[in-house]
Amino acid sequence: MNELDELRALHAQTPPPDAETRHRARVRLFAAMNEPAASVRPVRRRPLLRVAVAGAVAAAVAGTVVVAVGDGDDGAARARSHAPSMRNVSARAVLNGAAAYEREHERTVAPRDDQYIYTKEIIKETEKRTGQVKRHVDENWRSVDGSRRSWVMEIGKGWWSEPLKENESSWPPQDWGTLEKLPTDPEKLILSLLHKSGPNDANDSLDQITDQEWSDVHFSLAGLLKLVPVMPKGLRPAAYEALGMVPGVKAVPGQKDAKGRTGVAITYDDPTLPEGQSGYGAYFIFAPGTYEFLGFRDARSSGDGDKMKTYDQLSYLESWGITDKVKQRP
């Protein structure tokens, strides 16, 4: 039974579905329409030099994964009674579904330059050797235009971040003005991240991107999505779709987030890294069925030699808002 048959059965045998159920059906249909054929492989140019880029994510390559449809309301339960409980989902279908979900639910923000963007992030860390679990609460206040000191926290420790000096830049950008200039078209966003003349160059083409450039693009997209929790309208969906275009992204089923929910994760196999070496180990975890973003899975280490400790890290954005002052809560 295909997706259209399931929709017809749902319409014929159940009361009209609510908004959430309709959204899930649209996402599943969208995913099926965008599922790449098994015989299709992305064209990848091999660079002459294979230089490892710090900050890239490494994992094994996989085509599709089987994802269980999550629990929901009564309407969703009725829909599941006429549909299989498992779905073959590609990484690109997950990220396109996440983009669709984000466009439907994103909140429009128009902060003033003299204001601050407040975020509250919850981080759960498990020390691998002992199993000890610690919970951190990171609260950040970032200057909207970047001209004022910001308060930044990382795993429970905070400090003042001074504004960038003249001719200084950083990635990902934190000031709203720079973020607003990034394209909200996924292909143009990819091209704008390359060290070229920009997305309007007639010679720019995704077909000409080398492995090293794809690695750089992935690093930029992963940093943008992980480190900038609040973006101008349309930018996050475009970043999700752009991430789905990167050769080497893969879907990993059965990944749990910080709240214990099971989802499907997106990670990256970087061909520029030596075999067995991993870099920026971020997993983006999404709810099966709706593709709502749930949070990140990462890893970190501290100390040296015998005193080195490694941690599994799960995190999610609990809340955010706009404030007029640093350390003022919305």
Residue, then its C-alpha position, 0 to 999 in steps of 0.5 A: m500500500n502506498e502513501l496515497d492509498e493510506l490517505r484514501a483509507l484514512h479519509a474513508q474510514t475515520p473522522p476528519p483528522d486534526a491539524e497535527t495528524r494532517h501535518r504528519a501525513r503531509v510530512r510522510l507523503f513529502a518524504a516518500m516523494n523525495e526518497p532517492a532511487a537506490s541506483v542514484r549516487p551523488v556525483r563527488r569530485r575527489p580533491l588532489l589533497r585530502v586535508a582533515v578539517a577540525g570540526a567535521v563529523a565522522a560516521a559510517v555511510a548508510g543509505t536509509v534507516v527504519v524509523a518507528v512512527g511515534d505516539g500521538d493523539d487519537g487521530a494519529a492512532r487511527a491513522r496508524s491503524h491503517a498504515p505500517s508502523m515502520r518507515n524507510v527514511s533517508a537522511r535527506a527526507v528527514l531533513n526536508g521533513a524537519a524543514a517543513y516542520e520548522r516552516e510551519h512552527e517557526r516564530t518570527v523575530a524582529p529584535r532591535d539592534d540594542q537588545y539581546i537574544y536570551t537562550k536557555e539550554i539544558i545539557k546532560e553529560t554522562e562520564k563514560r568510565t564511571g557512568q556519573v551524570k551531571r546536568h548543566v543549565d546554560e543561559n546566554w545573552r547575545s548582543v543583537d548587533g554584536s556591538r555590546r558585551s555578551w554573556v556566554m555559558e558553556i557546560g555551566k561556566g560563564w564569561w563575558s564575550e567582548p564585541l569583535k574588533e574591526n576586521e574581525s569575524s567569526w563563524p557562525p555569526q551571532d549578530w542578527g544583521t549578518l544572519e539576515k544576509l544569509p540566503t534562505d534558498p538552500e542551494k544559494l546558502i551552500l554556494s554562499l558558504l564556499h570560498k568563492s565569489g558568492p551564490n550569484d556567480a554564474n559559474d557556481s554549481l553544486d556539481q563542481i564542489t570537491d570533497q574538501e569544500w563539502s567538508d567545509v560546507h558541512f562544518s559551516l552548516a553544522g555550526l550554524l544549526k548547533l550554535v545559533p538557536v534563534m535565526p531570522k525567518g526561513l534560515r533554519p529550514a534552508a539550513y536543514e535542506a542544505l545539510g540534506m544536500v551534503p554527500g555523506v550525511k546519514a540517518v541513524p535510528g534509535q537515538k535517544d535525546a536528553k529527555g529519553r525520547t527515541g528519534v532518528a539522528i542525522t550525522y556525517d561521514d567526512p571523506t577528508l578525515p583519515e579512516g577511523q578518525s572523527g571530528y565534530g561529533a554532533y548528531f541532530i536528533f529528530a522525532p520520527g514521523t513529524y521530524e520535529f527537532l529534539g536536540f543534539r548528541d555530542a561528545r567531549s573530553s577533559g584532562d590529559g593522559d591517565k586523567m582524561k575523562t570522556y563524556d556523552q553529551l545530550s542537549y536541547l534548547e528549553s526556552w529563548g526570548i528577547t531582552d533589553k539588558v544582559k542577565q534580564r530574563p524574558 
